[in-house]
Amino acid sequence: MSGSRWVQAVVCLVLGVAVGIAAVFALARTAAIAAPAGLFAWFKQAGSIEAGVFSWDLLVTYGLGVGVPAFIVALLALRFVVAATDGSALAFAAGVLLAIHGLAPLWFGTPLDTVSQRPWFYYALEASLGLATWAAWWIARRWQRSSADARPPTVVRDTT
């Protein structure tokens, strides 16, 4: 990996940690939003209350608390600060996860989150972050390609 790629990865990691720290405080607000009573009743009738919990957490709790801020910052970073590479997007997402699952519990004196010991429907945070980061990466890559296509072709003159 070249030196500039390491710098890009570190910049994205630091931006991800900053978003993750801000998201911890935003999650305190979005977690307080109550789901409509009919939502869980519908999922219970369908036989999967877990799918209802996952959907609500994905779209509302973590979607608003982590997904939207991560999408905006990642899109701006991948568009204007660093190249929209796979490594940059992964470093950004890793920074957010490091802040939420590692630094925040240490700061607040709570036990570290054991991610591997949760049921499947409690992975909405990771799903929301993954979708937001992927969408920002995809849009930034499309912008890069369209701006590269818009450049005039280089004319090489034959001087012989």
C-alpha positions in Angstrom: 0.0 0.0 0.0 1.5 3.3 -1.0 2.0 6.2 1.4 -0.9 8.3 0.1 -3.3 5.4 0.6 -2.2 5.0 4.2 -2.8 8.7 4.7 -6.3 8.4 3.2 -7.1 5.4 5.3 -5.9 7.2 8.5 -8.0 10.4 7.6 -11.1 8.2 7.0 -10.5 6.3 10.3 -10.2 9.6 12.2 -13.3 11.0 10.5 -15.1 7.7 11.3 -14.2 7.9 15.0 -15.4 11.5 15.1 -18.8 10.5 13.6 -19.0 7.5 16.0 -18.4 9.7 19.0 -21.1 12.2 17.8 -23.4 9.2 17.0 -23.2 8.0 20.6 -24.9 11.2 21.7 -27.4 11.2 18.8 -28.3 7.6 19.6 -29.4 8.7 23.1 -32.1 10.8 21.3 -33.1 8.4 18.6 -33.4 5.5 21.0 -36.1 7.5 22.8 -38.4 7.5 19.8 -41.2 5.1 20.5 -42.3 2.7 17.8 -46.0 2.8 16.8 -47.9 0.1 18.6 -49.3 -1.3 15.4 -45.9 -1.9 14.0 -44.9 -4.6 16.4 -48.5 -6.0 16.5 -48.3 -6.5 12.7 -44.9 -8.3 12.9 -46.1 -10.4 15.8 -49.1 -11.5 13.7 -46.7 -12.3 10.9 -44.7 -14.5 13.3 -41.5 -12.5 13.6 -41.4 -9.8 16.3 -37.6 -9.9 15.8 -38.0 -8.7 12.2 -40.0 -5.8 13.6 -37.3 -4.9 16.1 -34.6 -5.1 13.4 -36.7 -2.9 11.0 -37.4 -0.2 13.6 -33.8 -0.1 14.8 -32.4 -0.1 11.2 -34.6 2.6 9.9 -35.3 4.8 12.9 -33.0 4.3 15.9 -29.7 3.6 14.1 -30.8 5.0 10.7 -31.2 8.5 12.1 -28.6 8.2 14.8 -25.8 6.7 12.8 -26.8 6.1 9.2 -27.7 9.6 8.2 -24.6 11.3 9.8 -22.3 8.6 8.5 -23.7 8.9 5.0 -23.3 12.7 4.9 -19.7 12.7 6.4 -18.6 9.7 4.3 -20.0 11.2 1.1 -18.3 14.6 1.7 -15.0 12.9 2.7 -15.0 10.5 -0.3 -15.9 13.3 -2.7 -13.7 16.2 -1.5 -11.1 14.9 0.9 -9.8 11.5 -0.1 -10.2 9.2 -3.1 -13.3 7.0 -3.1 -11.5 3.7 -2.7 -12.6 0.5 -1.0 -10.0 1.0 1.7 -11.1 4.6 2.5 -14.7 3.5 2.9 -13.7 0.5 5.1 -11.5 2.7 7.2 -14.3 5.1 7.8 -16.8 2.4 8.8 -14.1 0.8 11.1 -13.6 4.2 12.8 -17.3 4.5 13.5 -17.4 1.0 14.9 -14.3 1.5 17.0 -15.8 4.6 18.6 -19.2 3.1 19.3 -18.1 -0.4 20.4 -14.7 0.4 21.9 -14.1 4.0 22.9 -17.6 4.9 24.1 -17.8 2.0 26.6 -14.4 2.8 27.9 -15.3 6.5 28.3 -18.6 5.9 30.1 -17.2 3.0 32.2 -19.5 0.4 30.8 -18.4 -3.1 29.8 -17.2 -3.5 26.2 -19.9 -4.6 23.8 -19.6 -8.3 22.9 -20.7 -8.0 19.3 -20.5 -11.8 18.6 -22.9 -12.7 21.4 -26.0 -10.8 20.2 -29.0 -12.3 18.4 -29.3 -11.5 14.7 -31.9 -8.8 15.1 -29.6 -6.6 17.2 -27.2 -6.0 14.3 -29.2 -3.0 13.0 -26.4 -0.6 13.9 -23.9 -2.4 11.8 -26.4 -2.8 9.0 -27.3 0.9 9.0 -23.7 1.9 9.0 -22.8 -0.6 6.2 -25.7 0.7 4.0 -24.8 4.3 4.6 -21.1 3.8 3.9 -21.8 1.7 0.9 -24.2 4.3 -0.5 -21.7 7.1 0.0 -18.9 5.1 -1.6 -21.1 4.2 -4.6 -22.2 7.8 -5.2 -18.7 9.1 -4.8 -17.4 6.5 -7.3 -20.0 7.5 -9.8 -19.0 11.2 -9.4 -15.4 10.2 -10.0 -16.2 8.3 -13.1 -18.5 11.0 -14.5 -15.9 13.7 -13.9 -13.3 11.5 -15.6 -15.6 11.0 -18.6 -16.3 14.7 -18.8 -12.6 15.6 -19.3 -11.6 16.3 -22.9 -9.5 13.7 -24.5 -5.8 14.3 -24.6 -4.6 15.0 -28.1 -1.2 13.6 -28.9 0.5 15.3 -31.8 2.8 13.5 -34.1 5.8 15.7 -34.7 7.5 13.4 -37.2 
